[in-house]
Amino acid sequence: MSEKLIQLRVEDSVKDKADEIFKAQGLTTQTAIKIFLTQVANTSQSPFDNLFSGK
């Protein structure tokens, strides 16, 4: 299986807070993002569905 690199920029405070929350759950931020993307790919659903559609 090949992989793609995803890079993104977020504010330091956002990253630090997310790191703390995920660490308390036994995860790294990188793992949490992988889980999120895998869930969206596997279910074809996003937590953002209908959020921006104006419905």
C-alpha positions, 0 to 999 in steps of 0.5 A: 500500500502506498501512502501520501504525505499530508502537511498542514499548518495550524496555530501553535495553540491549536496544535498544542491543545489537540496534542494534549487531548489526544495524548490523554486518549493514548493517541498522537495527533497524527494517528487521530488524523489518520483515524478521521480520514480512514473513517470518512473514506470507509463510510463515505460520510463526513462530520461536516455533511450538511454543515455548509449546504445552507439546509 
